[in-house]
């Protein structure tokens, strides 16, 4: 039986106590919006299938991006006149902490737009809810998008956009973009300089170019056949080649590219707006990263996702799911692509390279990108990878030694057994010494 949220579900006093602190943040306008939203319940009761009530959405989009988001939300409101949506934009470096504190106090937003890397910690803290089987079925997520939001065999959200690293190139300096690592060195030596950040997350893309990648199809961390050693060896040699700039100061590298002082720059789609403003829309292009002797480059595939608060009411959870489905449909994905250069996670969207040339470059790169399992403690995983890059490129360790140490750290970190981790030849697992009494 369809429940009428306005009449059949009395809201407990504890709910309003928790929400009061949030309403003080959003101010009088938000409070009025909530009151106006509930006033439509009598009309909504005439159509039991209609969505009615209010939903709270938090995000970290910039002011310009938020204007585009509000256009989408206005269309959702028009189609669902008995729904009130309250939004709050927070700086990205504040969003996670604010969400944790509010969610633990029972006043979290019903929908959170956040990176997929947050899923593990928020799910472990029971602050975001897994979707039911019927909800997952209704979303019709493909295999890639399901993997982006999967954790411990549950689905925790809906991907909105993806952000793989790809290769920017200067249209006035480059006639034909490079396609291989050998060509990269040749172009660099001829004066078409290339720059990128030599760290684990930013330069993960070269590992697969020399092997099968860190994880095999069964999810085993297989460093013996990964290509990681050969990639570090290539980087160690390349850093001394003419025209190759490896530097951790990404902002400085971006400025060099924007000023036309280098021909190639490895970065994600978030740099498009700045480069268009400084160089002009037709001054640069985006293509796939150069491949290696084994296969195409495989950068990591970060995603922005819509996550659902665990303690939303039944009615709010229903609205939040409908809103997430709306924001990721073809029409809204095209809006975000057209207006703010987002790379659609929805693969039913045709990214026409004639109309969206730079976004199309990132969309093509996403087809060979790597999705790391959300079961990983990614902060510590990336930190271990960074140590391997620094050690190998500085000469503190050989590439073989750096990858061996990386594997030992990750095996200990994840509590892997030898069945789940394959170390390079000659590299053994670290056995903890028993503690003596």
Secondary structure, DSSP 8 states (H G I E B T S, - for coil): ----HHHHS---HHHHHHHHHHHHHHHHHHHHHHHHHHTTHHHHTTSTTS--EEEEEEE---HHHHHHHHHHHHHHHHH-TTEEEEEEE--HHHHHHHHHHHHHTT---SEEEEEGGGHHHHHHTT-B----HHHHHHHT--HHHHHHTEETTEE-EEEEEE---EEEEETTT-SS---BHHHHHHHHHTT--EEE--STTTTGGGTGGGSS-SB-TTS-EE-SSSSHHHHHHHHHHHTTSTTEEE-S-HHHHHHHHHTTS-SEEEE-GGGHHHHHHHH-TTSEEEE---B-SSS----B--EEEEEEBTT--HHHHHHHHHHHHHHTSHHHHHHHHHHH--EES-TTS---TTTSHHHHHHHHHHTT-B---TTS-HHHHHHHHHHHHHHHHHTSS-HHHHHHHHHHHHHHHHT--TTTEE--TT-----------
